[in-house]
Amino acid sequence: MGVHDAPQWLLSAFVRSAVGAGATAPTEQIRDAGQALVDRWGSPGRSFHNLKHLVDVLIRVDELVEETHQPDVVRLAAWYHGAIFDAADRKAYANRGGEDEIASARLAYDELIALGVPDARAQRVHDLVVALVRHAPNPSDFDCAVLCDADLAMLATEPQKYKAYVQDIRTEYSHLPLEDYVRARVRIIHKLLARPSLFVSPLGSAWEEPARQNLSGELQRLEKELRGIDAAAAEAAAHTARTADTEGSNAART
């Protein structure tokens, strides 16, 4: 899903959320801000963290919306949570990936203030986006729990969609050597599976078991791939050693 594939309702949804959060700017100005976000999400280099992901997160937020206190604030946080993205190899995929939540949060605050959103609500959007750095919401913070759960909901999708998600993530980080990517991905999955729970909101808890099944299946495949990589590296090292021994023996006889 690229810029021109954005659903027709998307910009209208942004306008409704901004107005619902208190924006006082003219509708055209709010719409322009939404279009700028659509352009960001549709920019090159985004194979997973793209418009489709934004739409998926917004839909998941609406699935959990009855648990939120400020639904439009949560929706705006979803719009901004990956607005600034860079999958360049100078960033460590295992540590943070390409989404820059801190910069995205600053962008959210500045743009929402410019649209006339009250400071407290613009700050709340900022704080919700920043919370995605750790993805460990306080269960009593229902808005934060819903946003975090919606962002991770792809982990609980049906197997074929999960397979496509894994392929999109790999494409997004195709500049990383295969071994580096696989090892980083394994570390990420281990961290996720070590959590007491992946989803915090009451409705989101229904996604727990399918997400763990998908992650466990991917982990098994990746660990098998790593064993193959390690075996190939060991064989290459052994071949190099044998070649060196042979060349050393030949040199000694001459």
Secondary structure, DSSP 8 states (H G I E B T S, - for coil): --GGG--THHHHHHHHHHHHTT--S-HHHHHHHHHHHHHHHTSTT-SSSSHHHHHHHHHHHHHTGGG-SSHHHHHHHHHHTTSSB---TTS-TTTT-SB-HHHHHHHHHHHHHHTT--HHHHHHHHHHHHHTTTT---TT-HHHHHHHHHHHGGGGS-HHHHHHHHHHHHHHTTTS-HHHHHHHHHHHHHHHHTSS-S--STTGGGGHHHHHHHHHHHHHHHHHHHHHHHHHHHHHHHHHHHHHHHHHHHHHH-
